[in-house]
Amino acid sequence: MSASDAVEVRSVADLRDWLAANHATAGTVWLVSWKKHTPHYVSTGELIDELLCWGWVDSVTGSVDADRAKIRISPRNPKSAWSAVNKDKVARMRAEGRMQPAGEALIAAAQANGMWSFLDDVELLEVPGDLAAALGDLRPVWDGWPRSVKRGTLEWIKTAKTPPTRAKRIADVRDSAAQGLRPSPFRR
């Protein structure tokens, strides 16, 4: 991480100011913030809320040093799906009057291209027919997995780009269940 690809903030207002000036022109950068034991600590949740207001997202996290942490942030891809968690955050940010035109524009684009509701069935843990058929009598194994594993698995299956990839992922779920294991992306 170099100084040219990092933005250091000491408050949500610092991030808001940076986003106001750079949200439309900047690319991926490291957001550097201060850890809990320092006087400039801001929670990651507060930072992510502000990012959503401007149409930005977070990804990889890490440590800079004993006092600072980093999060890779970037403009949101208009073709990315919206999770229920982020949609709930947007509702809260709207109620607080914090949403910005750039963030609202990405939401409008997602509503128009179907990505706003793309994960709704996943969030409801609706098992698609091809997965249900593949699981068959292994369904109790599926039912025993934690919600987070089931949700992640359903998204993993749904986002397969080709039918053969989808079939391969469903086979992984079935084979993993038969062995009493979680699907391969969700094993520890």
Secondary structure, DSSP 8 states (H G I E B T S, - for coil): --GGGEEE-SSHHHHHHHHHHHTTT--SEEEEEE-TTSTTB--HHHHHHHHHHTTEEEEEEEESSSSEEEEEEEE--TTS---HHHHHHHHHHHHTT---HHHHHHHHHHHHHTTTTTTHHHHTT---HHHHHHHGGGHHHHHHS-HHHHHHHHHHHHT-SSHHHHHHHHHHHHHHHHTT---GGG--
